[in-house]
Amino acid sequence: MRALRFTWRDCLFVHWPVGTAPLENAIPDSLALHTYDGRAWVSVLASTIENARLPGAPRALGMTFPQVNFRTYVRLGDATGVYFLSLDTASRLVTRVARRLYHLPYFHADISIETDGTDETSNAERTRRVRSHRFHPETLPVEFEATYRPNATATVPEPGSLADFLAERYRLFVPQAEMTARVEHDPWTLHPAEADVRAGSLFDAVGLSVPDAEPRVRYCPEMEFHVHAPKRLD
């Protein structure tokens, strides 16, 4: 049963390959890392969540707020999905509710998303900046910053490719609350992008070293999402 719907707007994906051993220490014992050609990955997804609301509720009742998710790829048996290492959001209400009800690692942050360009500049050519500064009382300050611009035509990832592995995820796991939830959305249509990314303190906060490799960066203007009601994690 669908429990929540929203639009993800100006979605920035930043992906890094990481060592499996350190990352295994950052996820619960009940989950296993899901790797691609033997490599583990972590990703940042920065976006504006727009009109988050219950199914059937009018858009006018929805909540809109920026968010920065830091996640990795996991499996439980044959089921694959994502595990959130942290979620930063500018909404105090979302932070309180998600932490209390679902034990998700949400943190309150000051987040800004800016877009350069004029009316004559196409949406896909504009430069964007995301800045997030976490100041939640339970953690040290954590910052994420990215300046990026799409630089190629958007494509749908080919099934079985690395791009498909990193983007097409339809389940999230929250072992802390013994729950999992399915997610529905269309296949991602992604622009390659050039970017200047600063994410070191995100890695520090979960005990990971900052990767030496340059990240893969992708951009999608928008995506409609439906999240199903959580179920018990078996």
QUINORRA-V746367 format. One record per pair of residues at least 12 apart in sequence whose ideal C-beta (glycine too) atoms are under 6 Angstrom apart, sorted by the first residue. I is the first residue (numbers start at 0). J is the second residue. If there is no record, write none. Layout:
BEGIN
i-><I/I>
j-><J/J>
END
This chain:
BEGIN
i-><0/1/1/1/2/2/3/4/4/5/5/5/5/6/6/6/6/7/7/8/8/8/9/9/10/10/11/11/12/12/13/13/13/13/14/14/14/14/14/15/15/15/16/16/16/17/17/17/19/19/21/22/25/26/27/29/30/30/30/30/31/33/33/33/33/35/35/40/41/42/43/44/45/45/47/48/48/49/64/64/64/65/65/65/66/67/67/67/68/69/69/69/70/73/80/80/80/80/81/81/82/84/85/86/87/87/87/87/89/91/94/101/101/102/102/106/106/107/108/108/108/109/110/111/112/113/114/123/126/127/128/129/130/131/141/141/141/142/143/143/144/145/145/146/147/147/148/149/149/149/150/150/151/153/153/153/155/155/166/169/177/178/178/179/179/180/180/180/181/182/183/184/184/187/189/189/190/192/192/194>
j-><228/54/225/227/226/228/226/54/225/48/50/51/224/49/50/221/223/46/222/47/49/221/46/47/46/219/45/218/44/217/43/196/214/216/40/42/165/214/215/41/210/214/38/40/212/39/41/210/32/39/207/39/205/82/174/174/73/75/82/172/74/72/73/74/79/161/164/72/71/70/69/68/67/129/65/64/66/63/88/89/90/89/110/112/88/87/131/143/86/84/85/201/83/172/168/170/171/172/168/171/172/205/104/105/106/108/131/133/110/107/107/173/176/175/176/133/135/135/131/132/133/132/131/130/129/128/127/149/148/147/146/145/144/143/200/201/204/200/198/201/197/194/196/195/192/194/193/190/192/218/192/193/191/188/189/190/186/188/187/182/232/229/232/230/232/226/227/229/227/226/225/222/224/219/217/219/218/216/218/216>
END
